[in-house]
């Protein structure tokens, strides 16, 4: 087994945060305060599974992007529009993002789900899968 020097979770989250912040107009948060304005986006769970190949360490990563809309009659539409914007950004630019220390092999939308929340309004989530490889040092 190869020694793992670097895992891609933080770098992947930063790259997606940058893409979403620059590519659409909803706020993107790592942590959400009580005074946040709807709609907004969070990047939550990230998993990274290493795959040791003959030539490099590769990673199969999955991250969840959540979209939160208000319970004001406009939240559902805002969530759908934001899901559409994010899906466009990932499908067009997902393999072009710069992930510090890693080469992007592939980026795919795995799952899109939208549903009403009991307490906050409307919620959407996008599961994105990335295949990465350690960059040669």
N, C-alpha and C positions, 0 to 999 in steps of 0.2 A: 504494500500500500504506500502511496505517495504521501509525503508530509503536506498537510493543508496549511498554507501560509495566510490565505486571505479568503474570506467568504463574501459573497456578493450582496448580502441583504441590504446594508446601509447604502452602498453605491447604487444599487438598483432603485431603491426608494428615492434617493436624491435625483437620479436621472428622470424618473417618471414624474416626480414633483416639478422639476424644471420644465419638462415637456407640457404638462397640464397647465402650469402657471402661465406659460407663454402662449399656448395654443388656444385658449378659450378664456371666457371672462368671469368664471366663478372662482371664488377664493378656495385655495387648497391649504388644508391644515394638517399638521402632524399631531397636534393636541388641540382640543376644542374647549373654549371657555364658555361660560354661561351666557355671555353677551353676544355670541356669534349671530350673524345675520344670514337667514336662509335665502337662496339655496347655497350649499357649500359642499366641498369634496374632502374626503379623508382617504389616506392610503393606510390600510390596516395590515392584516395578517400577510406575512411573507414566509414562504417555505423555500428551502434550498436543499436539493438532494445532489450530493457529489457523485460523479461518475469518473473513475480513474481510467483513462485510456492509455494507449501505448505512448502517445506523444504529449498529452496534456491532461490537466484536470478540467473536466467539464461539469457544468451545473444545470440541472433542470429546476427552474424556479417558478414559483407561482405567487402572484400578489393579488390582493383584493382592493379595488377602488370602490369606495362607497360614495353615493350621492344622496344628500339629504335635502328634502323639500319641506316647506312649511305646510301647516294645516289651515290654509287660507283660501282654498279654491284655485290657487295658481301653482301649488307645489307639485302636483302630478305632471303638469305640462313642463315645468322647469326641470324636473327630473328626467323626463323623456328627452328633452332637448339636450341636456347635458350628457346623458348616456350616448346620444347620437354623436355629439361633438367628440367625446373621448374615444369612441369606437373609430371614428374617422382618423383622429390623431395617431392612435396605436396602429391601425392598419396601414397608414401612409408613412409614418415616421418611426414606428416601433423598432425597426431594425437599424435605424440610423442614429439612435440616441447614443451619447457617449457615457459609458458606464466605466468609471475609473477602475483600471486594473483588469478589465475584462473585454473580450471581443464578443459582440452579439452575433450568434449563429442564426437565431430565429425568434420571432415574436408572434404570438397568436392569441386572439380572443377565444377563451375557452367557454365562457358562460356569461350571459346577461340575464339579470332578474330584476323586476320591479314589483313593488307591493306597498300597500298602505301600512303605516306604523300605527300602533294604538295610541302612542303618546306624543309623537313628534310631527306627524304628517305623512309624507310620502318618502319612500326609500328605494334607491336603485343600487345595484352592485354589478361590477364587472370583474370577472376573474380573468387574469392575463397570465399566459405562460410564456416564459423566456427560456431559451437555451443559450448558455454562455460558456465561454472558454477562458481560462486564465491567459492573460497576455504573457508572452515570453519576456523575461527580465533581461 
